[in-house]
């Protein structure tokens, strides 16, 4: 893959969770869609999901924005196969190599991908070279290195990001940062307790929750997004960037 591939179990979990109903995906999707609206993605645009996994976000963007062209790339063939089985335009790619695309994307997402790559700056540079002038990029990554634990190792993470490290990687890859915010601030206390006090390692990245809890966590994400996440922490970072010429 050019990094740490996700396991077959992880692919199965992603496929089950990214159908749009699980709270974490619902909250992240709202952040991403706001970024794509700000980028002006519409029927005249060309969309690339870099690290599309099983295709959940790719399918959502195609349905919501109806871009003229769309493609998902992933470095795990098993995930690509799931996306293809869903009828989505997906293909395998080695993120260490220059991208050979059928179009120059005007809007790109790379969601919880950079932490899996040994050299994310190289991948961001390849994205810049393959994208259209003034292309927009929406990025999400796990945040707060202080939360790094065996769970991150199980998930195949090389790192968790700080605001400074994500800003530096984007700039070094040829992208101009437009906005950078934390997300999932309300998840920090339970994550800290689990990883620093009980030191339990979850067997599932997306553990099942009740319908009520799923709605409560989704609602908390909506409130956080509405107030602009003023807290200087969160388990994720979400960035919007523009191709630097």
C-alpha positions as CSV (number, residue, x, y, z in Angstrom):
1,X,0.0,0.0,0.0
2,X,2.8,2.4,0.7
3,X,2.0,2.2,4.4
4,X,0.3,-0.1,6.9
5,X,-2.5,-1.9,5.2
6,X,-5.7,-2.4,7.1
7,X,-6.6,-6.0,8.0
8,X,-9.4,-8.1,6.6
9,X,-11.2,-7.7,9.9
10,X,-10.8,-3.9,9.6
11,X,-12.2,-3.9,6.1
12,X,-15.2,-5.9,7.3
13,X,-15.8,-3.4,10.1
14,X,-15.5,-0.4,7.7
15,X,-17.9,-2.0,5.3
16,X,-20.4,-2.5,8.1
17,X,-20.0,1.0,9.7
18,X,-19.6,3.3,6.8
19,X,-23.2,2.9,5.5
20,X,-24.0,6.4,6.9
21,X,-25.8,5.3,10.1
22,X,-23.0,5.0,12.6
23,X,-22.5,8.2,14.6
24,X,-18.8,8.7,14.0
25,X,-19.2,8.5,10.2
26,X,-22.3,10.8,10.4
27,X,-20.3,13.4,12.2
28,X,-17.3,13.2,10.0
29,X,-19.5,13.2,6.9
30,X,-21.0,16.5,8.0
31,X,-17.6,18.1,8.3
32,X,-16.5,16.8,4.9
33,X,-19.7,17.9,3.1
34,X,-19.2,21.4,4.5
35,X,-15.7,21.4,3.1
36,X,-16.9,20.2,-0.3
37,X,-19.7,22.8,-0.4
38,X,-17.1,25.5,0.4
39,X,-15.0,24.1,-2.5
40,X,-18.0,24.5,-4.9
41,X,-18.2,20.9,-5.9
42,X,-21.1,20.4,-8.3
43,X,-22.0,18.6,-11.6
44,X,-19.2,20.4,-13.4
45,X,-16.6,19.2,-10.9
46,X,-14.3,16.2,-10.7
47,X,-14.0,14.4,-7.4
48,X,-11.3,12.0,-6.0
49,X,-11.6,10.1,-2.7
50,X,-7.9,9.3,-1.9
51,X,-8.1,6.3,0.4
52,X,-11.7,5.5,-0.2
53,X,-11.8,2.3,1.8
54,X,-15.0,0.4,1.2
55,X,-16.5,3.4,-0.5
56,X,-18.9,4.9,2.1
57,X,-17.9,8.5,1.6
58,X,-17.4,8.1,-2.1
59,X,-21.0,6.9,-2.5
60,X,-22.3,9.7,-0.3
61,X,-20.5,12.4,-2.3
62,X,-21.7,11.0,-5.6
63,X,-25.3,10.9,-4.3
64,X,-25.2,14.4,-2.7
65,X,-23.1,16.4,-5.1
66,X,-23.5,14.5,-8.4
67,X,-20.0,15.5,-9.6
68,X,-19.4,15.1,-13.4
69,X,-16.5,12.7,-12.7
70,X,-15.7,10.7,-9.6
71,X,-13.2,8.1,-8.5
72,X,-12.0,6.4,-5.3
73,X,-8.5,5.1,-4.8
74,X,-7.3,2.8,-2.1
75,X,-4.1,0.9,-1.2
76,X,-6.0,-2.2,0.1
77,X,-7.3,-4.3,-2.7
78,X,-9.9,-6.0,-0.5
79,X,-11.4,-2.6,0.3
80,X,-11.5,-1.7,-3.4
81,X,-13.3,-4.9,-4.1
82,X,-16.0,-4.0,-1.6
83,X,-16.4,-0.6,-3.2
84,X,-16.6,-2.1,-6.6
85,X,-19.2,-4.6,-5.4
86,X,-21.3,-1.6,-4.3
87,X,-21.2,-0.3,-7.9
88,X,-18.8,2.5,-7.1
89,X,-15.9,3.7,-9.3
90,X,-12.9,2.6,-7.4
91,X,-9.3,1.4,-8.2
92,X,-6.2,0.2,-6.4
93,X,-3.3,2.6,-6.1
94,X,0.2,2.5,-4.6
95,X,0.4,5.9,-2.8
96,X,4.2,5.9,-3.1
97,X,3.9,6.4,-6.8
98,X,2.7,9.2,-9.0
99,X,-1.0,9.0,-9.7
100,X,-2.3,8.1,-13.1
101,X,-5.9,9.5,-13.2
102,X,-8.5,9.7,-15.9
103,X,-9.1,13.3,-14.9
104,X,-7.6,16.1,-12.9
105,X,-9.8,16.4,-9.7
106,X,-11.1,19.7,-8.6
107,X,-12.1,18.4,-5.2
108,X,-10.3,15.7,-3.1
109,X,-10.9,14.0,0.2
110,X,-8.4,12.0,2.1
111,X,-10.1,10.9,5.2
112,X,-8.1,9.1,8.0
113,X,-5.5,8.0,5.5
114,X,-2.4,10.0,6.1
115,X,-1.7,8.4,9.5
116,X,-1.4,5.0,7.7
117,X,1.3,6.3,5.3
118,X,5.0,6.1,6.1
119,X,5.6,9.2,3.9
120,X,2.4,11.3,3.8
121,X,4.2,14.3,2.3
122,X,5.1,12.2,-0.7
123,X,1.5,11.2,-1.2
124,X,0.3,14.7,-0.8
125,X,2.8,15.9,-3.4
126,X,1.5,13.2,-5.8
127,X,-2.1,14.5,-5.1
128,X,-1.0,18.1,-5.9
129,X,0.6,17.1,-9.2
130,X,-2.4,15.2,-10.3
131,X,-5.0,17.8,-9.3
132,X,-6.5,20.7,-11.2
133,X,-5.3,24.2,-10.6
134,X,-6.9,25.7,-7.5
135,X,-8.1,22.2,-6.5
136,X,-9.5,21.9,-2.9
137,X,-8.6,19.2,-0.4
138,X,-10.5,18.0,2.7
139,X,-8.4,16.1,5.2
140,X,-9.2,14.3,8.4
141,X,-6.7,12.6,10.7
142,X,-6.5,11.3,14.2
143,X,-5.3,13.9,16.6
144,X,-3.4,14.2,19.9
145,X,-0.3,12.1,20.1
146,X,-0.8,11.9,23.8
147,X,-3.7,9.5,23.0
148,X,-1.5,7.1,21.0
149,X,-1.8,3.6,22.3
150,X,-1.8,0.0,21.2
151,X,-5.2,0.7,19.6
152,X,-3.4,2.9,17.1
153,X,-0.9,0.1,16.4
154,X,-3.8,-2.3,15.9
155,X,-5.4,0.1,13.4
156,X,-2.1,0.6,11.5
157,X,-1.4,4.2,12.5
158,X,2.2,5.5,12.1
159,X,1.2,8.7,14.0
160,X,-1.5,10.9,15.5
161,X,-1.3,14.5,14.5
162,X,-1.0,17.9,16.1
163,X,-2.2,21.1,14.4
164,X,1.5,21.9,13.7
165,X,2.4,18.6,12.2
166,X,-0.6,18.5,9.9
167,X,0.0,22.0,8.8
168,X,3.6,21.2,8.1
169,X,2.8,18.0,6.1
170,X,0.2,19.9,4.0
171,X,2.6,22.7,3.3
172,X,5.4,20.4,2.4
173,X,3.1,18.5,0.1
174,X,2.2,21.6,-1.8
175,X,-1.1,22.6,-0.2
176,X,-2.1,25.9,1.3
177,X,-4.1,25.5,4.5
178,X,-7.5,27.3,4.6
179,X,-9.0,26.0,7.8
180,X,-8.0,23.7,10.6
181,X,-10.1,22.5,13.4
182,X,-10.4,19.8,16.0
183,X,-13.4,17.5,16.0
184,X,-14.8,14.9,18.5
185,X,-13.7,17.0,21.5
186,X,-16.3,15.2,23.6
187,X,-14.6,11.9,22.9
188,X,-11.3,12.9,24.5
189,X,-12.2,12.1,28.2
190,X,-13.4,8.5,27.5
191,X,-10.5,7.9,25.1
192,X,-8.0,9.2,27.7
193,X,-9.5,7.1,30.4
194,X,-9.5,4.0,28.3
195,X,-6.0,4.4,26.9
196,X,-4.2,5.9,29.9
197,X,-6.0,4.5,32.9
198,X,-7.6,1.1,32.1
199,X,-5.2,0.6,29.1
200,X,-7.8,-1.5,27.3
201,X,-7.4,-2.2,23.6
202,X,-10.6,-2.3,21.7
203,X,-11.1,-5.2,19.4
204,X,-13.3,-3.1,17.2
205,X,-12.6,0.3,15.8
206,X,-16.3,1.1,15.7
207,X,-17.9,-0.7,18.7
208,X,-21.7,-1.1,18.5
209,X,-23.8,1.4,20.5
210,X,-27.5,1.6,21.2
211,X,-29.8,3.6,18.9
212,X,-30.2,6.2,21.6
213,X,-26.5,6.6,22.2
214,X,-25.9,6.7,18.4
215,X,-28.2,9.7,18.1
216,X,-26.8,11.4,21.2
217,X,-23.2,11.2,19.9
218,X,-24.4,12.4,16.5
219,X,-26.1,15.3,18.1
220,X,-23.1,16.2,20.2
221,X,-21.1,16.3,16.9
222,X,-23.7,18.7,15.4
223,X,-23.5,21.0,18.4
224,X,-19.7,21.0,18.3
225,X,-19.7,21.8,14.6
226,X,-22.3,24.6,15.0
227,X,-20.2,26.4,17.7
228,X,-17.0,25.9,15.7
229,X,-15.3,23.5,18.1
230,X,-13.7,26.3,20.2
231,X,-11.9,23.7,22.4
232,X,-8.2,23.3,21.6
233,X,-8.4,19.5,21.5
234,X,-10.3,16.6,19.9
235,X,-9.7,13.1,18.8
236,X,-9.6,14.2,15.2
237,X,-8.4,17.1,13.1
238,X,-10.3,18.3,10.0
239,X,-8.5,20.6,7.5
240,X,-9.5,22.4,4.3
241,X,-6.7,23.2,1.9
242,X,-6.1,24.6,-1.6
243,X,-3.5,23.5,-4.2
244,X,-0.6,25.8,-4.1
245,X,0.8,26.9,-7.5
